[in-house]
Amino acid sequence: MKTKKKTRKVLVILDNRLDRNQKPRYFEVSCKKDGTILKERRLRGKPAKAIYDEVWNNDEGKTSLDTCTRMFRLYGHPLERPRR
C-alpha cells in the first residue's frame, strides 16, 4: 500500500529574461498539498539532482519570492523528479 505524502518539494527559479547576465536564484520550498508554504530556503546554486516534485519559474528579474506576482510551471524540467 502506497502512502501519500503530506508535503511536496518545489524548486522555484527566479531569473531575468531582459538581462541574461544576471544569475538565476534558486529556492527550495516545502508546501502542503493545498499550496500553503511551510518552509522556504534559498539555495547557493543550481541543484545537482532531480529531487523536486514541481519546478516553477519567474522571469521578471525579481529577487525574492515575496515580490513575485506571477509564476509559471515548467513541465518536464530536468530537475523535476520523474513520475511513476
JOJO-V228947 format. One record per pair of residues at least 24 apart in sequence whose C-alpha atoms are under 10 Angstrom apart, sorted by the first residue. I is the first residue (numbers start at 1). J is the second residue. If there is no record, write none. Layout:
i->I j->J
i->I j->J
//
This chain:
i->5 j->32
i->5 j->33
i->6 j->31
i->6 j->32
i->6 j->33
i->6 j->34
i->7 j->31
i->7 j->32
i->7 j->33
i->7 j->34
i->7 j->35
i->7 j->36
i->7 j->37
i->7 j->38
i->7 j->53
i->8 j->32
i->8 j->33
i->8 j->35
i->8 j->37
i->8 j->38
i->8 j->52
i->8 j->53
i->8 j->54
i->9 j->39
i->9 j->40
i->9 j->51
i->9 j->52
i->9 j->53
i->9 j->54
i->9 j->55
i->9 j->80
i->10 j->37
i->10 j->40
i->10 j->51
i->10 j->52
i->10 j->53
i->10 j->54
i->10 j->55
i->10 j->56
i->10 j->80
i->11 j->40
i->11 j->41
i->11 j->42
i->11 j->43
i->11 j->47
i->11 j->50
i->11 j->51
i->11 j->52
i->11 j->53
i->11 j->54
i->11 j->55
i->11 j->56
i->11 j->57
i->11 j->73
i->11 j->79
i->11 j->80
i->12 j->40
i->12 j->42
i->12 j->52
i->12 j->54
i->12 j->55
i->12 j->56
i->12 j->57
i->12 j->58
i->12 j->65
i->12 j->71
i->12 j->72
i->12 j->73
i->12 j->74
i->13 j->46
i->13 j->55
i->13 j->56
i->13 j->57
i->13 j->58
i->13 j->59
i->13 j->65
i->13 j->71
i->13 j->74
i->14 j->56
i->14 j->57
i->14 j->58
i->14 j->59
i->14 j->60
i->14 j->61
i->14 j->62
i->14 j->63
i->14 j->64
i->14 j->65
i->14 j->68
i->14 j->71
i->15 j->57
i->15 j->58
i->15 j->59
i->15 j->60
i->15 j->61
i->15 j->62
i->15 j->63
i->16 j->58
i->16 j->59
i->16 j->60
i->16 j->61
i->16 j->62
i->16 j->63
i->17 j->58
i->17 j->59
i->17 j->60
i->17 j->61
i->18 j->59
i->18 j->60
i->18 j->61
i->19 j->59
i->19 j->60
i->19 j->61
i->20 j->61
i->22 j->61
i->23 j->61
i->24 j->58
i->24 j->59
i->24 j->61
i->24 j->62
i->24 j->63
i->25 j->58
i->25 j->61
i->25 j->62
i->25 j->63
i->25 j->64
i->26 j->57
i->26 j->64
i->27 j->56
i->27 j->64
i->27 j->65
i->28 j->52
i->28 j->55
i->29 j->54
i->40 j->65
i->46 j->79
i->47 j->79
i->48 j->79
i->49 j->78
i->49 j->79
i->49 j->80
i->49 j->81
i->50 j->77
i->50 j->78
i->50 j->79
i->50 j->80
i->50 j->81
i->50 j->82
i->51 j->78
i->51 j->79
i->51 j->80
i->51 j->81
i->51 j->82
i->52 j->77
i->52 j->78
i->52 j->79
i->52 j->80
i->52 j->81
i->52 j->82
i->53 j->79
i->53 j->80
i->53 j->81
i->53 j->82
i->53 j->83
i->54 j->79
i->54 j->80
i->54 j->81
i->55 j->79
i->55 j->80
i->55 j->81
//
